[in-house]
Amino acid sequence: MTMEEQEKQSKIDYASAGVNLQAGDEAVDRIKKLARSTFNKNVLSDIGSFGGLFRPPFKEMADPILVSSTDSVGTKLKLAFKSGRHDTIGQCIVNHCVNDILVQGARPLFFMDYIGVGQLEPDVIEQIVVGLTTACKENDMVLLGGETAELPGFYNDGEYDLVGTVVGIVDCEKIVDGTEISEGDIILGLPSVGLHTNGYSLARKICFEIAGLKHDDIVEKIGAPIGQELLSIHKSYLKPTMALLKQLRPSGMAHITGGGISGNLVRILPKTVRAEIDASSWPHLPIFDYLQTTGVVSDDDMFDAFNMGIGYIMVVRPYDADKAKQVLSDNGQTCFEIGKIVKGERAVKIVHK
């Protein structure tokens, strides 16, 4: 080996370790333009700063409280990898996080994301951030910043992880935490548009292993390609809920995510009451009927894994129920009366009729 060959062999840089700095710079340039499109007068920094600066509208409230939440979209990402479509997944993580703080009466102020990837592809990153910015605008908040980490050898080729954090605000006297839920309260269910972001490990097993479907296969019972159906965007309930909060205060609210209705509604119940849910009180989406039939899944397991067509729950006083339904309807939101609060030890009972 010549001296020149030895020198070339001994030269090691970041690129040889799998990190593409040029691709990183290109991705950041694309992200900047998208994120800036969500900025408002409260943003005091630009994308690229070490920290995002945001002046919260504290003067609008007597006793402002910040509310925050962090989450991911789980194995729904596998559907994005298979389809090559990455914009919807960005909308899902934003809407999921917004709903999580909405249940306490908080409106979102800003969002921050983390994207971890083995090999950075600017086109993919741009698609993800297009989804993030779309949802941020729809939820009237700012994409303040985030982190895109290229970690070769850590993630599988063509895959990435996506995590989001939302920060919102609520006046202390208007916090909704479930402590006021009492016997006789009515439970209203707001329909989902599909699986949202939970139950995908089971759904993928049923669809792609048991049924042997391909991403583009059309399922007759659903009337759409299975991949398209499973990638349906997680719905945000912000606008109709905020309209409702201006007129009345629910006893409690719950975002129906992992664990289904039982696992999430129980989180807001006082120890002295039980929620009874009538599983026949709302129409179940075709996707859930297909998954249950194809996978031969029991009712209990379906309700544990999936939202079963209810994405968000409001518990209201009996005398507020009609008004709540009307306000939601006036704001384009369908709802169903799906149960009631009764005296008993804290639990959620789902009745299958």
Helices and strands as residue ranges (DSSP letters): H 3-10, G 15-17, H 21-36, G 58-60, E 64-72, G 74-76, H 77-83, H 87-102, E 107-117, H 122-138, E 142-150, E 160-171, G 172-174, E 186-191, H 200-204, I 205-210, E 218-219, E 224-225, H 226-230, H 238-245, E 252-255, H 260-265, G 266-268, E 273-278, H 286-295, H 299-305, E 310-316, G 318-320, H 321-330, E 336-343, E 347-351
